[in-house]
Amino acid sequence: MKRWYAIYCKPREDERAELHLDHQAFEVFRPKHRVRRKRRGAMTTLIESLFPRYLFIHLDDVSQNWAPIRSTRGVAGMVRWGDHVPPVPEPVIDCLRRNVDEVGCIPTPQADYQKGDRLVIQEGAFAGHEGLFYGRRGEDRVMLLLEVMKQPQTMVFPEASVARG
């Protein structure tokens, strides 16, 4: 009977492990998500593993040879509890697989700010100041209502530079 198992990968080599296991005709699943990160001063969207250093493999525990998995590039080993390799519950994998898009990414919802929510600016010239959420400007920018020199001002900030207060 085929079941899903978790594989622990070497640091930053889960993509390599996935590729090499796939070339060996193993059924592999590595859920990913999009992350906004600052690179060279600009915000960019990267695709990263949802579970860094882990991926899932579909194996038959009776008829399939597991030995090549240990020596696959990028693989550190199977996730174990002592000598036992526990299967990952099928509903967990089913739920993850149902929710991935065409690239294998799980959609990450935007922060659910409501008009009037108090936010704190985390970086930049206004770091430490509080403002009220006013709306969105594009995909990754938010408008805040700030009090500047005793006057209300609407200002736009990168969403990554604000947090709930």
C-alpha positions in Angstrom: 0.0 0.0 0.0 1.4 3.4 -1.0 1.6 6.1 1.7 3.1 9.5 2.1 6.3 10.0 4.1 8.3 13.1 5.1 11.9 13.5 4.0 14.3 15.8 5.8 16.7 17.6 3.4 20.1 19.2 3.8 20.1 23.0 4.4 18.8 24.9 1.3 18.7 21.7 -0.8 15.1 20.7 -0.7 14.7 21.8 -4.4 17.7 19.7 -5.4 16.4 16.7 -3.4 13.0 17.1 -5.1 14.7 17.2 -8.6 16.9 14.1 -8.0 14.1 12.0 -6.4 11.9 12.9 -9.4 14.6 11.8 -11.8 14.6 8.4 -9.9 10.9 8.1 -10.7 9.7 8.7 -7.1 6.5 10.6 -6.6 7.5 13.7 -4.7 5.5 16.7 -3.4 7.1 19.9 -2.1 4.5 22.6 -1.3 5.7 26.1 -1.9 4.5 29.6 -1.2 5.3 33.1 -2.4 7.2 35.4 0.0 7.9 39.1 -0.3 11.5 39.9 0.6 13.7 42.9 0.3 16.5 42.2 -2.2 19.0 44.9 -3.0 16.7 47.6 -1.6 13.7 46.5 -3.6 10.8 44.2 -2.6 10.6 41.1 -4.7 8.4 38.0 -4.7 10.2 34.7 -4.2 8.9 31.2 -4.3 10.1 29.2 -1.3 9.3 25.8 0.3 6.3 26.0 2.6 8.1 23.6 5.0 11.9 24.5 4.6 14.1 21.4 4.5 11.1 19.0 4.2 9.3 17.4 1.3 6.9 14.5 0.9 7.4 11.2 -0.9 4.8 8.6 -1.9 6.1 5.1 -1.3 4.9 1.6 -1.2 6.1 0.2 2.2 6.2 -3.4 0.9 7.4 -3.6 -2.7 9.4 -0.4 -3.2 13.2 -0.1 -2.6 13.8 2.8 -0.2 17.7 2.4 -0.2 18.4 4.9 -3.0 16.6 7.7 -1.1 19.3 7.9 1.6 22.1 8.5 -1.0 20.1 11.0 -3.1 21.7 14.5 -3.4 20.1 17.0 -1.0 18.4 14.3 1.2 19.5 14.1 4.8 17.2 11.2 5.6 13.6 10.1 6.3 11.8 11.6 9.2 11.8 9.0 12.0 10.6 8.4 15.5 13.4 6.1 16.7 13.5 3.2 14.2 10.0 3.9 13.0 9.3 5.9 9.8 5.7 7.3 10.4 3.5 8.0 7.4 2.0 11.4 7.0 -1.8 11.3 7.3 -3.4 11.2 3.8 -5.9 14.0 4.6 -3.0 16.4 5.3 -1.4 15.7 1.9 -4.8 15.8 0.2 -5.6 19.2 1.7 -2.2 20.6 0.7 -2.4 19.2 -2.9 -5.9 20.6 -3.3 -4.8 24.1 -2.5 -1.7 24.5 -4.7 -1.8 26.5 -7.9 -0.2 25.6 -11.2 3.3 26.4 -9.9 2.8 24.3 -6.7 2.3 27.3 -4.5 -0.2 27.6 -1.7 -1.9 31.0 -2.0 -0.9 33.4 0.8 -3.7 35.7 1.8 -3.1 39.4 2.1 -3.3 40.9 5.6 -6.9 41.5 6.3 -6.6 45.1 7.5 -9.9 47.0 7.9 -10.4 50.7 7.5 -9.4 52.3 10.8 -7.1 49.5 12.1 -4.1 50.9 14.0 -0.8 50.0 12.3 2.8 50.8 13.4 5.4 51.7 10.8 8.4 49.4 11.2 11.0 50.9 9.0 12.0 54.1 7.2 11.7 57.8 8.2 8.4 57.2 10.0 9.5 54.1 11.9 7.8 53.9 15.3 4.9 56.1 14.3 1.3 54.9 14.3 -1.3 55.4 11.6 -4.8 54.3 10.8 -5.3 51.9 7.8 -7.0 53.9 5.1 -6.9 51.5 2.1 -4.7 49.7 -0.4 -2.7 51.1 -3.2 -1.8 48.3 -5.5 -0.9 44.7 -4.5 1.8 45.5 -1.9 1.3 49.0 -0.7 -1.0 50.4 2.0 -2.3 53.9 2.6 -2.2 55.1 6.2 -3.7 58.2 7.8 -1.0 59.9 9.9 -1.0 63.0 11.9 1.9 65.1 10.7 2.4 68.6 12.2 -1.1 68.4 13.7 -2.7 67.8 10.3 -4.1 64.5 9.1 -2.1 63.2 6.0 -2.6 60.2 3.9 0.7 58.5 3.1 1.6 55.3 1.2 3.9 52.6 2.6 5.1 49.2 1.5 2.9 46.6 3.3 6.0 44.8 4.5 7.0 47.9 6.5 3.9 48.0 8.7 2.4 45.8 11.4 -0.6 45.8 13.7 -0.1 48.1 16.7 
